[in-house]
Amino acid sequence: MPRTELQDAGARKGAGILESRLTRLSREAFARDVWARTAALTRDASDFSDVFSTSAVDELISRRGLRTPFLRVAKDGATLPPSSFTAPAGVGATVADQLDDTALWRAFADGATLVLQALHRTWEPVADLVSGLSTELGHPVQANAYVTPPQNRGFDAHYDVHDVFVLQIEGAKRWVIHEPVLPDPLRDQPWTDHRSAVADRAAHGTPHLDTMLRPGDVLYLPRGWLHSAQAQGEVSVHLTLGVHVWTRYALAEELTRAALAALGDDPSMRRSLPLGTKGPKETGEPNGPTGKDSSYGDGDGDGDGGGDGGGDGDGGLDLDLVRERLLAAVAEADPAPLFHRTRRSQSRPAPLGPVGQLTALNSLVTSSPVRLREALEPRLEGTRLFTRVGHLDFPAPDLVPVARLLDGRVRTAGDLGLALAGRLLRAGVLVPADR
């Protein structure tokens, strides 16, 4: 079976967001010295006033009609129930889980931290920053904002199962960082599974870093690094950019899924186990997996697991056969299609305005400037283009202009052909470049 090489989707030339706004390190230097290895603090990395602010906090909470789960509220290490800060908004807006700005003001005045979640979906400057960083890193990125009143903390010491960049926006916050109790935790290995070890390390361990973040500072923490933070004498606002890293384990999951899908096409693997089967024997049992005979057949002696349903009821499961077929399937499996499909599903493409798109489609002429919609994660495989908004099949004459589109440059509808440009606009793959 031909293999698909997994490409580094983040590779690009020039100084990107990582260097220009977050770390002052080139992508190569960050990958070599910092990424997934150690916490790193960058003083005065950038002025983030164009990205987020306290006025943005007030607008989101009081005027945007946000609903849960776009906001959490925490106090003294515990999360408050949504019912304590949500309510219907009157005639024409009776949805019950809308943010109640009065309730939120009272909680904030009483020392609660406000956590604005998924800001990459609700605040355009943050969305632009997140989209660019995700492309640069080759890993999905999300954004939350933490708004903490003076001299308060939102959460106890804990670790995250994703890497984070902490961007201090306003105010000051003291951060205490400890090395991991569980290095590189997976997404299903939260800190609460190691609560006592985390608490002991935070209480008695020597901090790796004990520092004050001020506006413009950026702190990078790999997943698993313990952290706690407390605001100082004024309101603190910081952004957390969470990098949901792809791991070797995730790649193994995709490889296993591909192998199991292939085994589904193997008739011998689909056969039923005998009636009364008890499965393989436990390790150490006579003739068990560690004995001379690790094969639990079907009683017909051919080791294919398929006889007539007879046998001695010991299992009807030929472990040697299953292992052999599974290892062969893994060796032949190509995880790339599943990997890329999963990655496409973990983010959304750039926003698309339906009215503007219809206007562009109805006024399309050969001179109309068009470009590929951003953050589509496009991948041309043979005659099929895969994107985050679905896939399209093309006849051979269209493949060359479609391939040219993938460089992201502005083209004219005439360059592509009016029919092809119209089809791609209608599919939401192409957008007008002059809007």
N, C-alpha and C positions, 0 to 999 in steps of 0.2 A: 504494500500500500504506500503511495507517495506521502511523504511527510510534509507538513507545513511548518516552517520555521517561525517561532514566536519573535516578533520584531519589537524593538524598543520604541514604543509609541511616543515617548517623551523627548526623543532626540531632536534637537533643533539648534541652529546656529545663533550666535549673538547672546547678549546679556538678557535674560528673561526676568520674570518676577522674582524668582529665587535669589538672584544676584542683586537686582536693582532695588528691591523693596524689602527683602526679608533677612538676608544673611551677609551680603557683600562678598559672598563666595561664588565662584563659578560653579556651574552645575557639576562639573567634573570634580572639583575640589570638595564640594559638599558630599558627593557620592563616596569619595575616597575616605574622607576623614570624619564625617559626622553621621551620615544617613544610617539609621537603625543601630548606631553604635553608642552614642553618648548624647547627653544634654548639651545644648549650646546656647549661649546668650550673646545677642548682638545689640550693643547700645546704639541709640539714635539711628536705627536702620532706615527709617523713612518717616515722613509726615503723612499720617493716615487720615487727616481731616477730610480728604476727598472721598474716603471710603465709608466712614461711619462717624457718628457723633452723638452727644446727648440729645440734640434736637431730633435726630433720626429716631432715637428711642421713644421720645414723646409722641412723634407722629405715628409710629407703628402701633403703639399701644392705644392711643386715643382717637385716631382718625381712620385707620385702615380696615377696621372691622375684622381683625384677626380672630381666629378660633384656635382652640386647642387641637392638636398638640404643638402649635407654633409658639407656645410659651409655657414654661414651667416656673414654679416659685419654690424656693428653698430657704429654710431657716434652721440654724443650729444643726446642720448636717442632715436634715430630713426634708423630703419633698412634700409640699402641701397638696391636698386634694384639689383637683380642678374645680370642684363645686364651690370652693371658697373664693374663687376670683373670676367666675364666669356667670353670665346672666343673659336673658334675651334682651334685644335692643329696641323693643317697642314695635309699633305698627309697621308692617312691611319688612321687619327684620327680627322675627320671633325665634330664630334659631337659638337654642338654649346655651350653647357652649361658646358664645362670643365673649371676648375679654371685657371685663367690667373695670373701667379705668378707676372708678372710685374705690372699689375693693382693692385694686392693685396699689393705689396710692397709700391706702391705710396699711397694707402689708409692708410696703417699702419703708414707710415712716417708722414701722415697728421693727425694722432691721432685716427684712427678708431680701434675698437676692432674686432678681428677675432674670430669667434665662430665655432669651429670644432664640428660638430654634429654627434651623433651616433657613437662615437669612439669604442663602444663595437662591431661594425661591421668592423672597419677598422684598429684597432691597437691591436695586439694580447695580450700584457700584460694587457691592459685595459679590453679586453674581458674576460680574465681569472678572473680578480678581480671582474668584474660585475657579471659573472656567479656564482662565489662562494658566493657573497653577496646576490644575489637574492635567491639562495637556502637556505641560512641561515635565511633570513628574511621571506621567504614565500610570497614575493611580487615582481612583475617585477621591474627591475632596468635598467636604461639607463645611458649613460655617454656622457657629452659634455666637451670641453675644451674652456676656455676663455683666449685669449691672448691680453693683453692690454698694449699699449705703456706708457711710464712714464707720470705721472700727468694727466691721462685721465680716463674717465669712459665710459662704454658702454651703460648702461641703467639707466633710472630714477628709483626712488624708486617704487617697485612693489611687488607683492607676486606671488608665484607659486601655482599651484593646485596639486602639488606632494611634498612629503618631499624631502629634499636634504641633502647630505653630501658634503661640500666644502673642497677639499683637495688642500692646497697651495703647488704648485710644485716648482716654482722659483719666485724670486722677493718678493715684499711686497705689500699688498693691505689693505686699510682701509675699514672696514665694519661697517655700521650703521644699527642696527636692532631695529625695533619697533614691538610691539605686534599687533595681527590681528585687522582689522576692520570687518572682516568676518571670524570667527573661522571655521576651517575645511571645506574650500570651496570644492565643487565637481568639476569635470572636466569641466562642462559646466557653471561654475561660475567664469570666469576670473577676474583679477584685473581691467580690463578696464570697467567692469560693475560698479565699485565703484571708478572710477578715482578721483573724487573730494575728497572723504573721505580718500583715500590713500595719496593724495597730502597734505591734511590738517594734517593728523597724522604725516607724514614725516617732514613737515615744522615746526609744533608747538608742537608735542608730545615729551615727555621725552623718549629718547632711552632706550630700554631694555639692549642694548649692543652697545658700541662704541669701537672698538678694531682694532688692526693691526694684520693681518695674515701674518706669515712668513713661509718659507719652512718647511714642516713637520706638521704644524698645521692643525687641522680639526674642522670645524664648522658644527653642525647639526641644521637644521631649519625644523620644521614641516610645512606642507602646511598652507598657509595663513599668515605666518609671513612676515612682510614688511622688505625689505632689499635693500640697495644700496651699491656700492663699487667703490673705486677709487684707481688706481695704484699710487705708490709713485715715488721715484727717479730712478726707473729702470723698465725694462719690467717685467710685472707680468703674470704668467701662473698659472691658477688653474683649477682643474677638478671639475665638478659638477656631482655627482652621484644622479640621480633623481629616487626616489622610488615611483612608481605609485601604491599607496596603494589601497588595496581592502577595501571597506567600507560596513557598514550595508546597506546603500542605494543600493550599487551594488548587494548585496545579495538579497535585496528586488526586484530588477529588474529581477534577475534570477528566483526568486520565482514566480513573476507575469508572466513571459514568460512561465514557466512550467504550471501554472494554465490556461492561455489562450490557450495553446496547448491542454490541456485536454477539455476545453470548446468547442473546435472545433469538438470534437467527440460527442457532445451532440446535437441531432437533434433539440431540442427546441431552442437552442441558434443559430442555423443556419437559422432559418426561417426568411422570409422577414417581414419587417414592413408593415402596411397597406398602400394602396395608399393615397396620400395626407397627410401623417403623418407630424406632426409638432414637434415631439419629446416631451420630458417631459416639463411640465410647469415650469416657473421660480419660485424660492423660494418666498413665500408670495402670489402667485396667488391662487385664490380659488381652492380647491382640488389639490393644488400643492404639492411638496415634503414635505412641512411642515404642510399640511392640514390633514384632517382625511383620505382622500383617496389618497395614494401615488402611486396607481397602475394605469398605463396608458395602458389599455389592448387593445385587438384587436376587441372587440365588441362581442365576442362569450361567454364571461363570465367565461371561464375556466382558465384565467390567465396564459395561456401557451404561449401567444404571437403568436399563430398560426392560427387563424380563416380563414375566406375566403377572407381576404383583405378588409372587410367592416369596420364599426365603424364610429366614428364621426370625424376622422382626428386629434384628440387631440394628438396622438403620436404613438399608436400601440406599446408602450414600457412599459412593466410591470417592473417597477423599483424594486419592492419587489422580483419578481422572479429572475431578473438578479443579484441583490445583494446576494440573497440566494445562487444561483448556483456559483457565483464568490467566495464568502467566503468559500463555501464548497470545491471548487477546490483549493483554496489557502491552506486550512487546509490539504488537501490530497497530495498536490504537493511535489515532491522531487526535490529541486533545484540543488542537487549535480552534476548530469550529465551535465547540462548546465553550471554550475559554473566551473567545471573542463575543459570542452571543451573551454570555453572562456579563462581560464587561460593558457591552452596549446597554444592558438592562439596568445598570447601576447609576446612570446619570441621564439627564435629559438634554436634548439639543438646545441651541439658542432660541430665545422667544420668537414666535411667529404671529404677526397680527393678521387676522383673517381678512379684514377690510382692505388693508394695504396689499395683501397678496392677491386678492381678487382684482383690485385696480391694476396691478402690474400684469396680471394674466390677460385682462380685457384690452389693455393698451399695448400689448407686446408687438414690437416691430423689430426689424433686423438690427437696428442700432441700439436697442434697449440693453443697458449694461446689467449683467447678472453675475452671481457668484454662488458658490456652494454655501449652504447654510452652515454656520459654525457649530462645532461640538457634535457633529453627526456621527463621528467614529466610522467613516466610510471604509469599506473594504470590498474591492472588486475581485471576485473569484470566478474566473472563466467569463461567462456571459451574464453573471448575476452580481448586482451591486447590493451589498448589505449595509444598512444604516440603522440608526436608532429609531427611525420612523418606519421600518419595514424593509422589504427587499424589492428590487425591480429587475426584470429580465430584459435584455436588449438584443436586437438583431446585430449581426456582425458589423454592418456599416456604422452603427452608433457607438461601438466600443472605443474607437480612437478619441472622439470628442468627449466621451464620458471620462476616459482615463485622464485627459487633459484637465478636466474640471477639478480633479482631486488635489491639484497643487494649491488650490485656494485662491488663485488669481481671478481678477475680474475679466469676464469675457463678454462678448456681445451675443445676443440671441442669434444673429446671423452666423457667428463662428460655429455655433452648435447645430444650427438648423432650427427654424421656427417650430417645427413639430416636436422635436426633441426638447427644446427649451420649454415649450408649453407643457409637455408631459411632466417634466421635472418640477416646474413651478406648481402644477396641480398636486403633485405628490408631496410637496413641502420639502423637497430636497434642494431646490434652487430658490434663491430669493433675489429681489431687485437690489442692485448694488448702489443705487442712488438714493436709498432711503435709510 
